[in-house]
Amino acid sequence: MSERAGLPHKASRVAAAFVGVVLLATSCQSAAVGAAGNGIHLIKHVIVIMQENRSFDSYFGTYPGADGIPMGKPKAGVCVRDPAASGGCVRPFHDTKDVNFGGPHGNSSAVADIDNGRMDGFVREAEHGRTRCSGPLEPSCLTQTPTDVMGYHDGSDIPNYWAYARNFVLQDHMFEPTASWSLPAHLYMVSEWSAACTREGDPSSCQTDISDRLPHLVHGPRNPIQRPRPDYAWTDLTYLMHTHNVSWRYYLSEGTQPDCYNDQEVCTPRPQQVGTPQIWNPLPYFDTVHQDGQIGNIQTVDHFFADAKAGNLPAVSWVIPNGADSEHPPGRVSTGESYVTKLINAVMSSPDWDSTAIFLAWDDWGGFYDHVNPPVVDGAGYGLRVPGMVISPYARQGYIDHQTLSFDAYVKFIEDDFLGGQRLDPATDGRPDPRPDVRENAKTLGDLRSDFDFSQPPRAPFLLPENPTTDLTG
């Protein structure tokens, strides 16, 4: 037999070996998830800390071992086209400024940034925003160098975040659940859907909406005339938790929030208060929260610190910042990191630490560069990559989770831990709505249980200084 004739057999052997490796890896991962599943109920408290407007590459693009910025490789994403530079481009650069500005980050900008997987629209979108600058909160009005979207921070700039990654779990394929801005991301975080409803109190009137303009006009018994307030009639996670007697609270830092109702417009900062529904505080707009008598579960963040200190944390917590604490441009990076550290230190010092899992993420990419093309899920998601971490006494140490994840994974973990695997599924949850699918069951979605080692003794608290020394300037 000739050498050429033997090539297919050799290729077959290589292919077979490759398949064997893949199957072994898949089997090992499945076994790990299965073993982790046996211990998931050691977690009695899930805390979702949701910060604002950072891409994965902007915070962890140079983190060792992570799927970070492909520096120096001949890849289109390494130098992003700049239409203002006569055919030139902008490379990722180390940005030590404490205040960043980012770029437009509504649905249209997400589509433009991704650019059919080329991931080359970031500078163009920032430049485009600059041409329509008309007020102080338009990202491009805040700087004469809109290409700071290509800047990244490293461990010298955000030392606590990198320390959490080294000592717990960093997720390098955590995607915003939808390709849009803050409000749709927060809606998916609590309900697995972002929709617009045309009839108040009628879930059947809701349709998927991740546009730049929310809320929509509605009419009904509580709204005799049309006005711009939403009615979220579809089913959210608090409905399932109420039916299963699972405690929850939504802790909010009062102050202001920087986004307009339309994230592409210019506006002054809006007040953010527990009793004022806003883009970072959407639960008061959900019919179920009112019908279940749980509007009082939305509380100020000082209650979080008190509950942690007393060992009285609920089963599920969401912790939401105000504009100053959020890292949302023009908020300071250092202020947000200090705020998050204070939250985590409070949990680690709590009697509840030994039974807690903290999920830390940023709600959308904020216009900042990321090189990974997001997977497509049901036409509404996923959005761009954001940083994600798991911090827990049972979290693996120094582990980088490469699974495809989104905030859907948080809901899935909560359902598996506290609801017996019940899903937000119109066919089974007892409150039908016309959502297009059950996002928790998407085949592409990973399982957060693989981030834990429930066989290990609970790890001791890892307390960090609230105001660490950094290289940030300005």
C-alpha positions as CSV (number, residue, x, y, z in Angstrom):
1,M,0.0,0.0,0.0
2,S,1.3,3.4,-0.9
3,E,2.0,6.1,1.7
4,R,-0.8,8.2,0.2
5,A,-3.2,5.2,0.4
6,G,-2.3,4.9,4.1
7,L,-3.2,8.5,4.9
8,P,-6.9,8.0,5.4
9,H,-6.3,5.3,7.9
10,K,-3.9,7.4,9.8
11,A,-6.4,10.3,9.7
12,S,-9.1,8.0,10.9
13,R,-6.9,6.9,13.9
14,V,-6.2,10.6,14.7
15,A,-9.9,11.5,14.4
16,A,-10.8,8.5,16.6
17,A,-8.3,9.5,19.2
18,F,-9.6,13.1,19.1
19,V,-13.2,11.9,19.6
20,G,-12.1,9.7,22.4
21,V,-10.5,12.6,24.2
22,V,-13.6,14.8,23.7
23,L,-15.8,12.0,25.0
24,L,-13.5,11.5,28.0
25,A,-13.5,15.2,28.7
26,T,-17.3,15.4,28.4
27,S,-17.7,12.3,30.6
28,C,-15.4,13.8,33.2
29,Q,-17.3,17.1,33.2
30,S,-20.6,15.3,33.4
31,A,-19.3,13.2,36.3
32,A,-18.1,16.3,38.0
33,V,-21.5,18.0,37.6
34,G,-23.2,14.9,38.8
35,A,-21.0,14.7,41.9
36,A,-21.5,18.4,42.5
37,G,-25.3,17.9,42.2
38,N,-25.2,15.7,45.2
39,G,-24.0,18.6,47.3
40,I,-25.8,21.6,45.8
41,H,-28.1,21.7,48.8
42,L,-25.2,22.6,51.0
43,I,-25.8,26.1,49.5
44,K,-28.5,27.7,51.6
45,H,-27.9,31.2,50.3
46,V,-27.4,32.4,46.7
47,I,-26.3,36.1,46.3
48,V,-26.2,37.7,42.9
49,I,-24.1,40.9,42.9
50,M,-24.7,42.7,39.7
51,Q,-22.4,45.5,38.7
52,E,-22.4,47.6,35.5
53,N,-21.0,47.9,32.0
54,R,-17.7,46.1,31.6
55,S,-16.7,43.5,29.1
56,F,-14.6,40.5,30.0
57,D,-11.6,41.7,28.0
58,S,-11.8,45.1,29.6
59,Y,-11.2,43.5,33.1
60,F,-9.6,40.1,32.5
61,G,-8.3,40.2,29.0
62,T,-4.8,39.6,30.2
63,Y,-5.6,37.2,33.1
64,P,-3.3,34.1,32.8
65,G,-5.1,31.1,31.4
66,A,-8.3,32.9,30.5
67,D,-9.6,33.3,27.0
68,G,-8.3,36.8,26.8
69,I,-7.3,39.4,24.2
70,P,-5.3,37.6,21.4
71,M,-2.3,40.0,21.7
72,G,0.1,40.0,18.8
73,K,-1.7,37.3,16.8
74,P,-2.7,38.0,13.2
75,K,-6.4,38.2,13.9
76,A,-8.9,40.9,12.8
77,G,-10.0,41.6,16.3
78,V,-6.6,42.6,17.6
79,C,-6.8,46.0,15.9
80,V,-10.3,47.4,15.6
81,R,-11.0,49.7,12.7
82,D,-11.2,53.5,13.4
83,P,-13.2,55.3,10.7
84,A,-11.8,58.6,12.0
85,A,-8.2,57.6,11.2
86,S,-8.3,57.2,7.4
87,G,-8.3,53.4,7.4
88,G,-6.3,53.0,10.6
89,C,-7.2,51.0,13.6
90,V,-6.9,51.0,17.4
91,R,-5.2,48.2,19.3
92,P,-6.1,47.1,22.8
93,F,-4.1,49.1,25.4
94,H,-3.5,49.1,29.1
95,D,-5.7,51.9,30.5
96,T,-4.9,53.0,34.1
97,K,-7.6,55.6,34.3
98,D,-10.0,55.3,37.2
99,V,-12.8,56.8,35.1
100,N,-13.6,55.2,31.8
101,F,-16.3,56.2,29.3
102,G,-17.1,53.2,27.1
103,G,-19.5,53.6,24.2
104,P,-23.2,53.2,23.2
105,H,-24.6,49.9,24.4
106,G,-28.1,49.4,23.3
107,N,-29.3,46.6,21.0
108,S,-28.3,48.4,17.8
109,S,-24.8,49.0,19.2
110,A,-24.5,45.4,20.2
111,V,-25.3,44.3,16.7
112,A,-22.8,46.8,15.3
113,D,-20.1,45.9,17.7
114,I,-20.4,42.2,17.0
115,D,-20.6,42.9,13.2
116,N,-21.6,39.3,12.2
117,G,-18.9,37.8,14.4
118,R,-16.0,40.1,13.3
119,M,-16.1,41.9,16.6
120,D,-14.8,45.1,15.0
121,G,-17.5,47.8,15.6
122,F,-16.5,49.1,19.0
123,V,-14.5,52.2,17.8
124,R,-16.9,52.9,15.0
125,E,-19.8,53.0,17.4
126,A,-17.9,55.2,19.9
127,E,-17.1,57.6,17.0
128,H,-20.6,57.6,15.8
129,G,-21.9,58.4,19.3
130,R,-19.5,61.3,19.4
131,T,-21.1,62.9,16.3
132,R,-24.4,63.1,18.1
133,C,-23.1,64.3,21.4
134,S,-25.7,66.6,22.9
135,G,-25.5,66.3,26.7
136,P,-23.3,65.3,29.6
137,L,-24.3,61.6,29.9
138,E,-23.7,60.6,26.3
139,P,-20.6,58.4,26.7
140,S,-18.8,60.2,23.8
141,C,-19.5,63.6,25.3
142,L,-17.4,62.7,28.3
143,T,-14.1,62.4,26.5
144,Q,-12.3,63.5,23.4
145,T,-10.8,60.0,23.0
146,P,-13.7,57.7,22.5
147,T,-11.4,54.8,21.7
148,D,-11.0,54.1,25.4
149,V,-13.4,51.3,24.5
150,M,-10.2,49.5,23.5
151,G,-8.6,50.0,27.0
152,Y,-8.2,47.2,29.5
153,H,-7.3,46.9,33.2
154,D,-5.1,44.4,34.8
155,G,-4.3,43.0,38.3
156,S,-2.5,46.1,39.3
157,D,-5.5,48.3,38.6
158,I,-8.2,46.0,40.0
159,P,-6.3,43.9,42.6
160,N,-9.2,42.6,44.6
161,Y,-11.1,41.3,41.5
162,W,-8.0,39.5,40.3
163,A,-7.5,38.1,43.9
164,Y,-11.0,36.7,43.9
165,A,-10.3,35.1,40.5
166,R,-7.1,33.5,41.8
167,N,-8.7,32.2,45.0
168,F,-12.1,31.2,43.7
169,V,-13.7,30.8,40.2
170,L,-13.4,33.0,37.1
171,Q,-15.8,32.4,34.3
172,D,-14.3,33.4,30.9
173,H,-17.4,32.6,28.8
174,M,-20.1,34.4,30.8
175,F,-22.3,36.3,28.4
176,E,-24.9,38.9,29.0
177,P,-28.2,37.0,28.5
178,T,-29.4,39.4,25.7
179,A,-27.7,41.6,23.2
180,S,-28.8,44.9,24.7
181,W,-28.5,47.3,27.6
182,S,-29.1,47.3,31.4
183,L,-32.9,47.0,31.5
184,P,-33.3,43.9,29.4
185,A,-30.3,42.3,31.2
186,H,-31.9,42.9,34.6
187,L,-35.3,41.5,33.3
188,Y,-33.6,38.3,32.2
189,M,-31.8,38.2,35.6
190,V,-35.1,38.0,37.5
191,S,-37.5,36.5,34.9
192,E,-35.6,34.9,31.9
193,W,-37.4,37.2,29.5
194,S,-37.5,40.8,28.3
195,A,-40.9,41.7,26.8
196,A,-43.4,44.4,26.1
197,C,-47.0,43.8,27.1
198,T,-49.8,45.7,25.4
199,R,-52.6,44.8,27.9
200,E,-52.1,45.4,31.6
201,G,-52.2,42.2,33.6
202,D,-52.5,39.9,30.6
203,P,-49.4,37.7,30.1
204,S,-50.7,36.6,26.7
205,S,-50.2,40.1,25.4
206,C,-46.4,40.1,26.0
207,Q,-43.9,39.7,23.2
208,T,-40.1,39.6,23.3
209,D,-38.6,43.0,23.2
210,I,-34.9,43.8,23.8
211,S,-34.9,47.1,22.0
212,D,-33.3,50.4,23.0
213,R,-36.7,51.8,24.0
214,L,-38.3,50.4,27.1
215,P,-40.7,50.7,28.8
216,H,-43.6,50.8,26.3
217,L,-47.0,52.4,26.5
218,V,-49.7,50.2,28.1
219,H,-53.3,50.7,29.0
220,G,-55.6,49.0,31.5
221,P,-57.5,49.3,34.8
222,R,-54.5,51.0,36.6
223,N,-53.8,53.1,33.6
224,P,-57.0,54.7,32.2
225,I,-54.8,56.8,29.8
226,Q,-51.7,55.8,28.0
227,R,-48.5,56.8,29.7
228,P,-44.9,55.6,29.6
229,R,-44.8,53.0,32.3
230,P,-44.4,49.3,31.8
231,D,-46.6,46.5,33.1
232,Y,-44.5,43.3,33.4
233,A,-47.3,40.7,33.2
234,W,-45.2,37.7,32.5
235,T,-43.9,35.3,35.1
236,D,-40.7,36.0,37.1
237,L,-38.6,33.9,39.4
238,T,-40.1,35.4,42.5
239,Y,-43.4,33.8,41.6
240,L,-41.9,30.3,41.7
241,M,-40.0,31.1,44.9
242,H,-43.3,32.4,46.5
243,T,-45.1,29.2,45.6
244,H,-42.3,27.1,47.1
245,N,-41.9,29.2,50.2
246,V,-38.4,30.2,49.3
247,S,-37.3,33.5,50.8
248,W,-35.8,36.3,48.6
249,R,-34.8,39.9,48.8
250,Y,-33.7,42.5,46.3
251,Y,-31.3,44.9,48.0
252,L,-30.8,48.2,46.3
253,S,-28.3,51.0,46.9
254,E,-30.3,54.2,46.8
255,G,-29.0,57.3,45.0
256,T,-29.1,57.7,41.3
257,Q,-28.8,55.6,38.2
258,P,-27.2,57.0,35.0
259,D,-29.1,55.4,32.1
260,C,-32.1,56.9,30.4
261,Y,-35.2,54.8,29.7
262,N,-33.7,54.8,26.2
263,D,-30.0,54.0,26.6
264,Q,-29.1,55.8,23.4
265,E,-30.6,59.2,24.5
266,V,-29.2,61.9,26.8
267,C,-30.7,62.4,30.2
268,T,-29.9,63.6,33.6
269,P,-29.3,61.0,36.3
270,R,-32.6,59.6,37.6
271,P,-33.3,58.9,41.3
272,Q,-33.0,55.3,42.4
273,Q,-35.0,54.4,45.4
274,V,-36.6,51.2,46.7
275,G,-40.1,52.6,46.0
276,T,-39.1,54.0,42.6
277,P,-39.1,51.3,39.9
278,Q,-36.2,51.9,37.5
279,I,-34.1,50.1,35.0
280,W,-31.9,48.5,37.7
281,N,-35.0,48.0,39.9
282,P,-37.6,46.3,37.7
283,L,-39.4,44.0,40.1
284,P,-41.9,46.6,41.3
285,Y,-43.3,46.6,37.8
286,F,-44.0,42.8,37.9
287,D,-47.7,41.9,38.5
288,T,-46.7,38.8,40.5
289,V,-44.6,40.7,43.0
290,H,-47.7,42.8,43.9
291,Q,-50.1,39.9,43.7
292,D,-47.9,37.8,46.1
293,G,-47.6,40.7,48.6
294,Q,-43.9,40.7,48.3
295,I,-43.1,44.3,47.3
296,G,-41.6,44.7,50.8
297,N,-38.8,42.3,49.8
298,I,-37.2,45.1,47.8
299,Q,-35.1,46.8,50.5
300,T,-32.2,49.2,50.9
301,V,-28.7,47.8,50.9
302,D,-28.2,48.6,54.6
303,H,-30.6,45.8,55.3
304,F,-28.2,43.5,53.4
305,F,-25.4,44.3,55.8
306,A,-27.7,43.9,58.8
307,D,-29.0,40.5,57.6
308,A,-25.5,39.3,56.8
309,K,-24.3,40.3,60.3
310,A,-27.3,38.6,62.0
311,G,-27.0,35.4,59.9
312,N,-30.4,36.2,58.5
313,L,-29.8,36.2,54.8
314,P,-32.6,34.9,52.6
315,A,-32.3,32.0,50.3
316,V,-31.9,34.3,47.3
317,S,-30.5,37.8,47.2
318,W,-29.9,40.2,44.4
319,V,-27.6,43.2,45.3
320,I,-27.8,46.2,43.1
321,P,-25.6,49.3,43.2
322,N,-26.3,53.0,42.6
323,G,-24.6,55.0,39.9
324,A,-21.5,55.9,42.0
325,D,-20.9,52.3,43.2
326,S,-21.7,50.6,39.9
327,E,-18.6,51.0,37.7
328,H,-21.0,52.3,35.1
329,P,-19.2,55.2,33.3
330,P,-18.5,57.8,34.5
331,G,-18.4,56.0,37.9
332,R,-14.9,55.2,39.2
333,V,-13.6,51.7,38.9
334,S,-12.0,51.9,42.3
335,T,-15.2,53.0,44.0
336,G,-17.1,50.0,42.5
337,E,-14.4,47.5,43.6
338,S,-14.4,48.9,47.1
339,Y,-18.2,48.6,47.3
340,V,-18.1,45.0,46.0
341,T,-15.3,44.1,48.5
342,K,-17.4,45.5,51.3
343,L,-20.4,43.4,50.3
344,I,-18.2,40.2,50.1
345,N,-16.4,40.9,53.3
346,A,-19.8,41.3,55.0
347,V,-20.9,37.8,53.7
348,M,-17.6,36.2,54.7
349,S,-17.9,37.6,58.2
350,S,-21.4,36.4,58.5
351,P,-22.7,33.2,60.2
352,D,-24.1,32.3,56.8
353,W,-20.7,32.2,55.0
354,D,-20.4,28.4,55.3
355,S,-23.5,27.9,53.2
356,T,-23.4,30.7,50.7
357,A,-22.6,31.1,47.0
358,I,-21.9,34.5,45.6
359,F,-22.3,35.1,41.9
360,L,-20.6,38.3,40.8
361,A,-21.1,39.7,37.3
362,W,-21.5,42.9,35.2
363,D,-24.8,43.4,33.5
364,D,-23.6,44.4,30.0
365,W,-20.4,45.2,28.1
366,G,-20.9,49.0,28.2
367,G,-19.4,49.5,24.7
368,F,-16.0,48.1,25.8
369,Y,-14.1,45.8,23.5
370,D,-14.4,42.0,23.7
371,H,-13.0,39.6,21.1
372,V,-15.4,36.6,21.5
373,N,-18.4,36.2,19.2
374,P,-21.4,35.5,21.4
375,P,-23.5,32.3,20.7
376,V,-27.0,32.8,19.3
377,V,-29.8,31.8,21.6
378,D,-33.5,32.2,20.6
379,G,-32.9,35.4,18.6
380,A,-32.6,37.6,21.7
381,G,-29.3,36.5,23.1
382,Y,-26.7,36.0,24.1
383,G,-25.1,39.4,24.4
384,L,-21.4,40.2,24.7
385,R,-19.1,38.6,27.2
386,V,-18.9,40.1,30.7
387,P,-16.8,39.2,33.7
388,G,-18.2,36.5,36.0
389,M,-17.0,34.9,39.2
390,V,-18.2,32.4,41.8
391,I,-17.1,33.0,45.4
392,S,-18.0,30.4,48.0
393,P,-16.5,28.3,50.7
394,Y,-17.2,25.4,48.3
395,A,-15.9,27.1,45.2
396,R,-12.9,25.5,43.4
397,Q,-9.7,27.4,44.1
398,G,-8.1,29.2,41.1
399,Y,-10.4,27.5,38.6
400,I,-11.2,29.0,35.3
401,D,-14.6,27.9,34.0
402,H,-14.7,27.8,30.2
403,Q,-18.3,26.7,29.9
404,T,-20.7,28.8,27.9
405,L,-22.8,30.7,30.6
406,S,-25.2,33.5,30.9
407,F,-27.3,34.9,33.8
408,D,-29.7,32.1,32.8
409,A,-27.2,29.8,34.7
410,Y,-28.0,31.7,37.9
411,V,-31.7,31.1,37.6
412,K,-31.0,27.4,36.7
413,F,-28.8,27.0,39.8
414,I,-31.5,28.6,42.1
415,E,-34.2,26.4,40.6
416,D,-32.1,23.2,41.1
417,D,-31.1,24.2,44.6
418,F,-34.4,25.5,46.0
419,L,-37.2,24.6,43.7
420,G,-36.6,20.9,42.9
421,G,-35.6,21.7,39.4
422,Q,-38.9,23.6,38.6
423,R,-38.3,25.9,35.6
424,L,-39.9,29.1,34.4
425,D,-41.8,27.1,31.9
426,P,-45.3,28.1,30.6
427,A,-46.2,24.4,30.3
428,T,-45.5,23.6,34.0
429,D,-45.2,26.6,36.2
430,G,-48.9,27.2,36.6
431,R,-48.9,30.7,35.1
432,P,-48.6,30.5,31.3
433,D,-47.1,33.2,29.2
434,P,-46.0,33.2,25.6
435,R,-42.2,33.3,26.1
436,P,-40.5,31.6,23.2
437,D,-38.5,29.0,25.1
438,V,-37.2,27.8,28.5
439,R,-33.8,29.5,28.6
440,E,-32.5,27.4,31.5
441,N,-32.8,24.3,29.4
442,A,-30.8,25.7,26.4
443,K,-28.3,23.0,25.3
444,T,-25.5,25.5,25.0
445,L,-25.9,26.6,28.7
446,G,-23.3,25.3,31.1
447,D,-24.0,24.2,34.7
448,L,-22.6,26.2,37.6
449,R,-22.4,23.1,39.8
450,S,-19.1,22.3,38.1
451,D,-17.6,25.4,39.8
452,F,-17.9,23.8,43.2
453,D,-16.2,21.0,45.1
454,F,-18.8,20.0,47.7
455,S,-16.5,17.3,49.0
456,Q,-14.1,19.8,50.5
457,P,-14.5,21.3,53.9
458,P,-15.9,24.8,53.8
459,R,-13.0,27.2,53.1
460,A,-12.2,30.0,55.6
461,P,-13.1,33.6,54.7
462,F,-10.8,35.5,52.4
463,L,-11.1,39.1,53.6
464,L,-9.6,41.8,51.5
465,P,-8.9,45.5,52.2
466,E,-11.9,47.6,51.0
467,N,-9.6,50.3,49.6
468,P,-6.6,48.4,48.1
469,T,-3.6,50.1,46.6
470,T,-4.0,50.3,42.8
471,D,-2.3,51.8,39.7
472,L,-5.5,53.6,38.8
473,T,-5.1,57.3,38.2
474,G,-7.2,60.4,37.8
